[in-house]
């Protein structure tokens, strides 16, 4: 959905990007790469189909993906 702007389940083009809210330390589906509070938070950005409700999750930047690979890989 992020790249095609089309829902793979129902074909809708009513796709909304739900960004991370940086000021909320526990918002969304974050991946934490450290146990230190408020540090090492990598946001997982959600794309939602407003017709059927299907959701995709994305870690959008290469730097963030590299950090996940370093910590968890």
N, C-alpha and C positions, 0 to 999 in steps of 0.2 A: 504494500500500500504506500510505503514511503516513496518508492521510486515510480510506481505506475499510477499512483493516485486513483486506483481502482481496487475495490474489495475483491479478494480472490474467492470469497465464498458466495457472494450474491451479485457481484458485478457493479455495485453502486459506485458512484463517484462522489458521494457525500462523506468524505474522509476528513477527520479533524485531527490535528497534531496537538497532543497534550504535553506542554513543556514542563520541565522541572521548575519548582519554585525555590530558588536558592535560599531565601530567608527562612524556609521551613526545613529544619534539620531532619525531619522524619517524613518528608513528603514522597509520595510515589513509590516506585519500585527502584530503590537505589541499591547499588552494589558498594559495599564498604570494603576498602582494601587495608584498613587498619582498625585497631580496637580503640584508638583515641577518639573520643567524642568529637563530632563535627569535622573530623579530618578524613581524608581519603574517600570522600563521597563521589561516586561516579553515577550520574543520573541515567536512568533508563527512560527514554522518551517513548511515549505511547501514541500509536496511531489507531483511531477508533472509527469504525464504520457506523455512521449514524442511522443506517437503515436496518442492519441485522445485528449490530453489536459486536462483531468480530474485532479483536484487538491484536495488533502486532507491537512488539517491544523492540526497541533499537538502542544500542550504544552508538552514538552518532560519530564520534571523532576517533581517528586512528590513534591518537595519543592515549585516549581513555581505554581503547581496546588493547593497546600495548601494555598498559599498566595492569589490566586484568590478566593478561597472559603472564606477565612477570610475577604477579602475586599468586595466582591460582594454577598456572600452567605447569 
